[in-house]
């Protein structure tokens, strides 16, 4: 058995004997009532602070989520633009190659007809 536990038990028992008699109860009641009221007020304040903290955390999460979505959208738009530019370049190159081939074919036909 721990000495501190024994001492605490003795003090609790002595306080109970003193407080539970009729006169002790009359004197202690206002103090106990004030202590309970203070505990309830502290509990209420803790709940309010907790709710405010939770709201701030939710706001921060929503802001981060919106920024992440905007970054993802911007990256997707940039990738689509880069792909469109590459396709346009490829198409322009193909047309110029096809156009050069057509000009050569016409020149060879013209040369073949005159020969």
Backbone bond lengths (Angstrom), bond angles and torsions (degrees), N, CA, C in turn:
res aa  C-N    CA-C-N  psi(-1)  N-CA   C-N-CA  omega(-1)  CA-C   N-CA-C  phi
1 X - - - 1.450 - - 1.523 108.67 -
2 X 1.308 116.63 136.26 1.448 120.65 -177.51 1.538 109.95 -82.94
3 X 1.318 117.43 140.61 1.466 120.20 -179.34 1.532 112.66 -63.76
4 X 1.323 117.11 -36.31 1.457 120.40 -179.22 1.529 110.28 -65.82
5 X 1.313 116.95 -41.42 1.466 121.10 178.45 1.519 111.13 -63.16
6 X 1.332 116.52 -40.69 1.462 120.57 179.22 1.530 110.43 -64.23
7 X 1.331 117.19 -44.89 1.459 121.57 179.93 1.526 110.47 -63.56
8 X 1.324 116.95 -40.46 1.457 120.88 178.56 1.526 110.42 -63.85
9 X 1.313 116.75 -40.75 1.461 121.12 177.80 1.517 112.10 -63.06
10 X 1.325 116.26 -42.92 1.463 120.46 179.42 1.527 110.10 -63.90
11 X 1.325 117.50 -45.19 1.468 120.94 179.53 1.526 111.64 -63.61
12 X 1.319 116.66 -40.51 1.463 120.31 178.69 1.522 110.82 -63.63
13 X 1.332 116.34 -43.65 1.466 120.33 178.89 1.519 111.66 -63.56
14 X 1.323 117.09 -43.04 1.470 120.58 179.51 1.522 110.39 -65.28
15 X 1.309 117.89 -40.96 1.462 120.86 179.00 1.516 110.50 -65.58
16 X 1.335 117.40 -38.56 1.462 120.43 179.03 1.517 110.75 -63.82
17 X 1.342 117.94 -42.10 1.463 121.11 179.43 1.517 110.22 -63.05
18 X 1.318 117.09 -43.36 1.462 120.48 -178.82 1.536 112.31 -69.97
19 X 1.295 115.69 -38.12 1.456 119.53 -174.30 1.526 113.40 -83.78
20 X 1.307 117.25 -26.63 1.453 119.43 -174.57 1.521 114.01 -86.62
21 X 1.314 118.26 -7.94 1.456 117.11 173.69 1.522 108.89 -73.59
22 X 1.288 117.87 165.24 1.461 123.08 -171.06 1.534 112.58 -59.51
23 X 1.298 117.48 -46.28 1.464 120.18 -177.64 1.528 111.20 -71.66
24 X 1.321 116.92 -36.38 1.467 120.53 179.39 1.519 110.78 -65.38
25 X 1.320 115.58 -37.22 1.461 119.62 179.71 1.517 110.76 -64.82
26 X 1.310 117.37 -40.02 1.460 121.03 179.80 1.529 111.78 -64.86
27 X 1.329 117.13 -34.33 1.458 120.58 -179.20 1.527 112.17 -79.73
28 X 1.307 116.26 -34.07 1.470 120.55 -173.44 1.530 112.18 -86.17
29 X 1.294 118.70 -23.29 1.454 121.90 -175.54 1.533 113.30 -54.49
30 X 1.318 120.53 -49.52 1.466 119.35 179.07 1.530 112.95 -62.42
31 X 1.320 116.42 -36.25 1.468 120.25 179.22 1.527 109.81 -67.20
32 X 1.336 116.35 -44.51 1.465 120.37 179.41 1.526 110.56 -64.04
33 X 1.336 115.92 -40.41 1.461 120.56 178.83 1.530 110.60 -63.24
34 X 1.308 117.88 -43.66 1.467 122.10 178.20 1.528 110.58 -64.02
35 X 1.325 117.01 -39.00 1.468 120.45 179.08 1.528 110.50 -66.00
36 X 1.332 116.64 -41.24 1.470 119.74 177.90 1.526 110.96 -65.21
37 X 1.316 116.24 -41.69 1.459 120.53 179.28 1.530 110.39 -62.57
38 X 1.319 117.22 -42.86 1.463 121.05 178.37 1.528 110.70 -63.93
39 X 1.328 116.86 -39.16 1.465 120.64 178.84 1.527 110.53 -65.18
40 X 1.342 116.75 -41.73 1.468 119.65 178.48 1.525 111.32 -65.75
41 X 1.325 117.20 -39.05 1.459 120.40 178.26 1.533 110.94 -65.53
42 X 1.318 116.62 -40.83 1.466 120.93 178.14 1.520 110.00 -64.60
43 X 1.328 116.66 -40.79 1.474 120.92 178.69 1.524 109.98 -62.99
44 X 1.329 116.50 -44.52 1.462 120.44 179.20 1.530 110.69 -61.44
45 X 1.316 116.31 -45.63 1.464 120.54 179.92 1.532 111.10 -62.27
46 X 1.324 116.24 -39.47 1.466 120.22 177.98 1.527 110.75 -63.66
47 X 1.329 116.74 -39.53 1.470 119.98 178.09 1.526 110.77 -65.31
48 X 1.329 117.08 -41.54 1.467 120.95 179.40 1.528 109.69 -63.25
49 X 1.315 117.08 -46.74 1.465 120.87 179.34 1.531 110.54 -62.25
50 X 1.321 116.35 -40.61 1.467 120.25 178.11 1.521 111.82 -63.42
51 X 1.332 117.01 -41.03 1.462 120.73 178.34 1.524 110.93 -64.96
52 X 1.321 117.36 -40.92 1.466 120.50 178.22 1.518 110.91 -64.98
53 X 1.311 116.95 -40.24 1.456 120.88 178.00 1.527 110.77 -64.63
54 X 1.338 116.97 -42.42 1.461 120.54 178.68 1.528 110.71 -63.67
55 X 1.328 117.36 -40.09 1.465 120.96 178.90 1.526 110.74 -64.60
56 X 1.319 116.77 -42.09 1.464 120.14 178.55 1.525 110.67 -63.74
57 X 1.331 116.53 -39.63 1.468 120.00 178.47 1.525 110.80 -66.03
58 X 1.330 117.65 -39.62 1.467 120.64 178.01 1.525 110.95 -64.70
59 X 1.330 116.98 -41.33 1.459 120.54 177.98 1.527 111.16 -62.60
60 X 1.312 116.06 -43.71 1.460 120.67 179.04 1.527 111.05 -62.31
61 X 1.331 116.54 -41.86 1.465 121.12 178.36 1.523 110.41 -63.43
62 X 1.347 117.14 -43.34 1.463 120.59 -179.55 1.532 110.70 -63.68
63 X 1.325 117.40 -40.56 1.468 120.66 178.30 1.525 111.04 -64.07
64 X 1.327 116.32 -44.64 1.462 119.99 179.61 1.527 110.88 -63.69
65 X 1.321 116.75 -39.70 1.463 121.16 179.44 1.523 110.77 -64.70
66 X 1.337 117.15 -42.22 1.462 120.87 178.93 1.521 111.25 -64.76
67 X 1.330 117.03 -42.50 1.468 120.20 178.45 1.526 111.11 -64.58
68 X 1.320 116.81 -40.63 1.465 119.92 178.78 1.523 110.63 -64.06
69 X 1.325 117.44 -41.68 1.463 120.95 178.33 1.528 110.42 -63.61
70 X 1.324 117.03 -40.69 1.463 120.30 178.44 1.531 110.93 -64.50
71 X 1.329 116.89 -40.81 1.473 120.38 178.32 1.525 110.82 -64.54
72 X 1.320 116.83 -42.41 1.471 120.75 179.42 1.526 110.12 -63.83
73 X 1.346 116.41 -43.18 1.461 120.61 178.97 1.523 110.85 -63.00
74 X 1.338 117.38 -43.41 1.461 121.12 179.58 1.524 111.04 -62.97
75 X 1.323 116.82 -39.96 1.460 120.13 178.46 1.525 110.97 -66.00
76 X 1.325 116.56 -39.22 1.468 120.04 179.08 1.526 110.87 -66.58
77 X 1.322 117.37 -40.34 1.466 120.88 178.14 1.525 109.92 -64.79
78 X 1.328 116.97 -42.85 1.472 120.31 179.27 1.526 110.77 -62.79
79 X 1.316 116.58 -41.63 1.467 120.09 179.18 1.524 110.49 -65.11
80 X 1.321 117.24 -40.51 1.465 120.68 179.32 1.523 110.45 -65.67
81 X 1.332 117.29 -39.95 1.457 120.16 178.30 1.521 111.23 -65.48
82 X 1.330 116.65 -41.02 1.465 119.97 178.92 1.522 110.29 -64.26
83 X 1.308 116.97 -41.24 1.465 120.92 178.59 1.528 110.18 -64.15
84 X 1.328 117.17 -42.21 1.465 121.05 179.32 1.529 110.69 -63.47
85 X 1.330 117.58 -39.92 1.464 120.93 178.85 1.528 110.39 -64.97
86 X 1.344 115.70 -43.34 1.469 119.11 179.04 1.528 110.87 -62.29
87 X 1.334 116.50 -42.59 1.464 119.81 -179.80 1.522 110.97 -66.15
88 X 1.326 116.99 -38.34 1.468 120.79 178.83 1.523 110.23 -65.60
89 X 1.343 116.55 -41.13 1.464 120.29 177.69 1.523 110.81 -63.55
90 X 1.322 115.61 -45.02 1.462 120.34 -179.81 1.529 110.07 -61.96
91 X 1.318 116.31 -42.37 1.462 120.63 179.91 1.516 110.82 -65.89
92 X 1.330 117.16 -41.14 1.467 120.82 179.13 1.522 110.29 -65.60
93 X 1.327 116.62 -40.00 1.460 120.28 178.67 1.529 110.32 -65.44
94 X 1.315 115.83 -41.76 1.465 119.70 179.76 1.528 110.66 -64.69
95 X 1.319 118.02 -39.73 1.463 121.23 179.54 1.527 110.76 -66.56
96 X 1.347 115.69 -40.56 1.469 118.15 -179.15 1.529 109.98 -69.16
97 X 1.329 117.41 -37.26 1.462 120.15 176.92 1.522 109.76 -66.86
98 X 1.294 117.23 -41.56 1.458 122.22 179.61 1.528 109.65 -67.18
99 X 1.314 116.79 -40.09 1.471 121.37 178.65 1.516 110.88 -65.81
100 X 1.318 118.52 -40.20 1.473 121.68 178.67 1.518 109.44 -66.39
101 X 1.303 116.27 -40.50 1.466 120.04 178.44 1.506 110.87 -64.50
102 X 1.282 118.16 -37.16 1.455 122.37 179.14 1.524 110.18 -68.21
103 X 1.333 117.05 -41.07 1.471 120.61 179.10 1.523 110.11 -64.17
104 X 1.346 116.23 -40.69 1.471 119.11 178.93 1.518 110.54 -65.66
105 X 1.319 115.63 -39.09 1.469 119.37 179.59 1.520 110.54 -64.55
106 X 1.316 116.46 -40.33 1.452 119.50 179.08 1.518 110.89 -66.85
107 X 1.339 115.78 -39.34 1.451 118.61 178.64 1.529 111.34 -65.12
108 X 1.328 116.38 -39.77 1.459 118.65 -179.98 1.522 110.58 -69.67
109 X 1.325 116.50 -34.93 1.470 118.48 177.32 1.531 109.83 -66.18
110 X 1.308 114.88 -42.94 1.456 119.12 -178.65 1.523 109.39 -64.40
111 X 1.329 115.70 -39.76 1.467 119.37 178.49 1.524 110.55 -67.62
112 X 1.309 116.83 -36.26 1.465 121.01 -179.03 1.508 111.53 -72.03
113 X 1.324 118.69 -33.18 1.437 121.97 179.87 1.532 111.48 -72.82
114 X 1.306 117.10 -33.52 1.455 120.43 -179.07 1.536 111.21 -80.28
115 X 1.314 115.99 -19.68 1.450 117.77 -177.76 1.462 113.35 -82.24
